[in-house]
Amino acid sequence: MTTAPEDLARLYPWLDEAAAAAEVGEPLLGRIHVAAEEAVMNVAMHGIGLGRNEVINVRLLREAGAVALVVEDSGPEFDPVAAPAVAKAVSLDGPGAGGVGLRLLRHYCKDMAYHREAGVNRLVMRFAL
Amino acid sequence: MPIAFEELAGNITKVLLSGRIDIAGASAIDMPLSLVGGSKKAVIVDLSGVEFMASLGLRSVVLSGKAVLSKGGKYVLLAPQPAVEEVITTSGVDELFPIFRDEASAVAAVS
């Protein structure tokens, strides 16, 4: 998908189809929706930029005992796995929503792995079945 | 629209969110919630009708609530469904905007 708003909105129906093909249902699918939105929108808003034609690739793979959600993009390097931990509470004085998305990613995924190669960021998020 | 409003006694504004607050839903609520944040001082956000909300929707709620709190107002959350409540508590947003189970308690908290 590109980062055009109408393209980004296709994320959820695509996830539903991919999850059905991988025989993944609720409540895990809902948790995958939360993590996928965060990962893709992080790339769209802070990496590539909204409304651009560069592509974000998203794949859902069934593994032994887990489901892997893979997000690839060619935006600036950003490793959410190595990003500093953020305090749990949202601060009234702090900026914006205060790192809410990163906390959600770390909570919903069993584990995350990041790799950058040939200018491509690859984030693999695994969810226990 | 995934957002509607009710004016309650005592100058309390009840914001009713509903459906999926996903990328499209968050876009639809962002501006109305921003207006609430800039103009109201006692706000209840009813989440009972929300089926899905993640960081984008939560961001709109947080920014609106912070605007209300920053001018001495009160902003609380009402009756989220379990999956939405997990997003809220995991993110720590409930430490700034408390969750109430029933409207009477929420009204008392913002009065």
Interface residues (C-beta under 8 A of the other chain):
Chain A: P5 L8 A9 L11 Y12 P27 G30 H33 V34 E37 E38 M41 A87 K88 A89 V90 S91 L92 G96 A97 G98 V100 G101 R103 L104 H107 Y108
Chain B: R20 D22 I23 A24 S27 F52 A54 S55 L56 L58 R59 V62 L63 K66 L69 S70 A83 V87 T90 S91 G92 V93 E95 L96
